[in-house]
Amino acid sequence: MGTAYPILKEDSCARQAFPRLVTILMQAYSYGEISKGILVSVSSMTGFARAAGGDDTCVWAWEAKSVNGKGLDVRLRLPRGFDALEILARDRVTRRFKRGNVSLNLDLTWTRSQTTLQVNDEVLSQIIRAGEKVQQVLPAAHPPSIDGILALRGVLEQVEFQVEADQLQAVEGVLLEGLEQALDQLAEGRDGEGQRLGGVLHDQLADIETLSEQAGSLAALQPEVLRKRLVTQVEALIQDVDGLDPERLAQETALLMVKGDIREELDRLVAHIEAARDLLGQEDPAGRRLDFLCQEFNREANTLCSKSSDTQLTRIGLELKAVIEQFREQVQNIE
């Protein structure tokens, strides 16, 4: 019976990527993104993962935690003797993630005791020679007992367990495999959180779009409102002041109407909305570019409010600023 996905039989990379693609699609479906006609590909910067294992040599556990960050910062806590893993672990993290503060902690316990007792032959020889001298001087003295000799300071000493080089190398290989498991789980968690955030961001963009449309309907009326207000003010001014140049007055009136026109800001808001949606659909990390767009969104909303000559338009502008701020807060979590 033929497979429904023939490319997976020939392409090993496709076989490896297919399970993660299915996971993303299922998450997107469960969060309602596909039903909205939207499929986001952003990842969050927050996540946690744990991978553990062990054998007759040691028991180990990796913990990986990721939180928000402007760039990529990797911090590791490794047991003594495993410093060589630091460079390899950092390399694996940087190949997977572009942003976030990632903390890796490795807990390892050897199955055998790390210290053993060993007789110090030199100290023991000195004690035996001293005992022989005492026996010569005091023939009636009882010879020292074994437990008495072992209780003397320096006869028994603790020696740390030393792992053979080939055994240590084998353990490091197992630990790196465990690290890959932990990073796989961390990436999956970040992707899942990114899908949830992507849905929230798309909803907020829809709110920004709706408010922009409402502002646009009022903006079409604003020039006429300004014109009538200025005519009323100018008529009152002409009655009190003689010698006003009608042509100069008309120029100043036209200039004020142009300054109060918000259609340019609304056009830029529409362009920013489309740019944000495009970024949310890209595979590459888009957090920094979305953060820059938030600044542009906020700039246009501030200008809209400053140009507004209508209370209803001002109210829409303030609502727009509130939604943009909520959008910016969510963007801080995007890789």
Secondary structure, DSSP 8 states (H G I E B T S, - for coil): ---S-THHHH-HHHHHHHHHHHHHHHHHHHTTTTTTT------BS-EEEEEEEE-SSEEEEEEEEEE--SSEEEEEE--TT-TTHHHHHHHHHHHH-SSEEEEEEEEEEESS-SEEEEE-HHHHHHHHHHHHHHHHH-TTS----HHHHHHSTTTEEEEE----HHHHHHHHHHHHHHHHHHHHHHHHHHHHHHHHHHHHHHHHHHHHHHHHHHHHHHHTTHHHHHHHHHHHHHHHHHHH-S---HHHHHHHHHHHHHHT--HHHHHHHHHHHHHHHHHHT-SS--HHHHHHHHHHHHHHHHHHHHH--SHHHHHHHHHHHHHHHHHHHHHTTB-
